[in-house]
Amino acid sequence: MTKLKINNTYLPLIFIFVSVNALCVIFNDKLDAAGINHLVVQGANLLLFLLMMVSAYLHFKALQSNNPHAFLRSVMGATVIKLFVIAGAAFIYLFIAGEQRSVYAVLVGMGLYIVYTAVELRGLFRMNKQNNNAKS
């Protein structure tokens, strides 16, 4: 993988991470007033960012493989890993927070998951297409 291809996938993820954190810092009072705990949103954002970066790394390794099914396995495997980690984190948060839990913040985290996944997969499928064109 060239450095340009890697940057085209990682940079949008970094942009989303920084943007969401900046919005949480700027609008923390308004979020808290709306019943959305900004710290929970920032924690979910950090967890999703780390998971997506690890996932993208696994996908890059799979693209370098000669096995044509390795890429699909890496996408499906990373999806299952993300599902269990995120579900576990949500259950732990809801259990520990008790009555002070912010369900709206969990819903925002679920929305962030969709955004991160869409951006990650768009970049990875584009890289897969470029990789297949280079092999042809």
C-alpha positions as CSV (number, residue, x, y, z in Angstrom):
1,M,0.0,0.0,0.0
2,T,1.3,3.4,-0.9
3,K,1.3,6.2,1.7
4,L,-1.2,8.1,-0.4
5,K,-3.7,5.3,-0.4
6,I,-3.4,4.9,3.4
7,N,-3.8,8.6,4.0
8,N,-6.9,8.7,1.8
9,T,-8.5,6.2,4.2
10,Y,-7.2,7.5,7.5
11,L,-7.6,11.2,7.0
12,P,-11.4,11.2,6.8
13,L,-11.5,9.1,10.0
14,I,-9.2,11.6,11.8
15,F,-11.3,14.5,10.5
16,I,-14.5,13.0,11.9
17,F,-12.8,12.3,15.2
18,V,-11.4,15.9,15.6
19,S,-14.6,17.5,14.4
20,V,-16.8,15.6,16.8
21,N,-14.5,16.3,19.7
22,A,-14.4,20.0,18.8
23,L,-18.2,20.1,18.6
24,C,-18.5,18.4,22.0
25,V,-16.1,20.9,23.6
26,I,-17.7,24.0,21.9
27,F,-21.3,22.9,22.6
28,N,-20.9,21.0,25.9
29,D,-23.3,23.2,27.8
30,K,-26.0,22.9,25.2
31,L,-25.5,19.2,24.9
32,D,-25.8,18.7,28.7
33,A,-28.9,20.9,28.8
34,A,-30.5,18.7,26.1
35,G,-29.8,15.6,28.2
36,I,-26.8,14.4,26.1
37,N,-23.7,13.9,28.3
38,H,-20.9,15.3,26.2
39,L,-18.3,13.2,28.0
40,V,-20.1,10.0,27.0
41,V,-20.2,11.2,23.4
42,Q,-16.5,12.0,23.5
43,G,-15.8,8.5,25.0
44,A,-17.8,6.8,22.3
45,N,-16.1,8.9,19.7
46,L,-12.7,7.8,21.0
47,L,-13.7,4.2,21.2
48,L,-15.1,4.2,17.7
49,F,-12.0,6.0,16.3
50,L,-9.6,3.5,17.8
51,L,-11.8,0.5,16.6
52,M,-11.9,2.0,13.1
53,M,-8.2,2.6,13.0
54,V,-7.5,-1.0,14.0
55,S,-10.1,-2.3,11.6
56,A,-8.6,-0.2,8.7
57,Y,-5.1,-1.6,9.5
58,L,-6.5,-5.2,9.4
59,H,-8.1,-4.4,6.0
60,F,-4.9,-3.0,4.6
61,K,-3.1,-6.3,5.6
62,A,-5.9,-8.3,4.0
63,L,-5.5,-6.3,0.7
64,Q,-1.9,-7.3,0.5
65,S,-2.8,-11.0,0.6
66,N,-3.0,-13.1,-2.5
67,N,-6.2,-14.7,-1.2
68,P,-9.1,-13.0,-2.9
69,H,-11.4,-13.8,0.1
70,A,-9.1,-12.3,2.7
71,F,-10.5,-8.8,2.2
72,L,-14.1,-9.9,2.7
73,R,-13.2,-12.0,5.8
74,S,-11.4,-9.0,7.3
75,V,-14.4,-6.8,6.8
76,M,-16.8,-9.3,8.3
77,G,-14.4,-10.2,11.2
78,A,-13.8,-6.5,12.0
79,T,-17.6,-5.9,12.0
80,V,-18.1,-8.7,14.5
81,I,-15.3,-7.4,16.7
82,K,-16.6,-3.9,16.6
83,L,-20.1,-5.1,17.4
84,F,-19.0,-7.0,20.5
85,V,-16.7,-4.2,21.8
86,I,-19.3,-1.5,21.3
87,A,-22.2,-3.5,22.7
88,G,-20.0,-4.4,25.7
89,A,-19.0,-0.8,26.3
90,A,-22.7,0.3,26.0
91,F,-23.8,-2.3,28.5
92,I,-21.0,-1.5,30.9
93,Y,-21.8,2.2,30.7
94,L,-25.5,1.7,31.2
95,F,-24.9,-0.6,34.2
96,I,-22.3,1.7,35.9
97,A,-24.1,5.0,35.3
98,G,-27.3,3.8,36.9
99,E,-29.9,6.5,37.1
100,Q,-27.6,9.2,35.7
101,R,-27.2,7.4,32.4
102,S,-27.6,9.4,29.2
103,V,-29.6,7.3,26.7
104,Y,-29.4,10.1,24.2
105,A,-25.6,10.1,24.3
106,V,-25.7,6.3,23.6
107,L,-27.9,7.1,20.6
108,V,-25.5,9.7,19.4
109,G,-22.7,7.1,19.7
110,M,-24.8,4.7,17.6
111,G,-25.1,7.5,15.0
112,L,-21.4,8.0,15.1
113,Y,-20.9,4.3,14.5
114,I,-22.9,4.5,11.3
115,V,-20.9,7.6,10.1
116,Y,-17.5,6.0,10.9
117,T,-18.5,2.7,9.3
118,A,-19.7,4.4,6.1
119,V,-16.5,6.5,5.8
120,E,-14.3,3.5,6.5
121,L,-16.0,1.2,4.1
122,R,-16.1,3.8,1.3
123,G,-12.4,4.3,1.5
124,L,-11.7,0.6,1.8
125,F,-13.8,-0.5,-1.1
126,R,-12.2,2.3,-3.2
127,M,-8.8,0.9,-2.2
128,N,-9.9,-2.6,-3.0
129,K,-11.0,-1.5,-6.5
130,Q,-7.6,0.3,-7.0
131,N,-5.8,-2.8,-5.8
132,N,-7.7,-5.0,-8.2
133,N,-7.0,-2.6,-11.1
134,A,-3.3,-2.7,-10.3
135,K,-3.3,-6.5,-10.3
136,S,-5.0,-6.7,-13.7
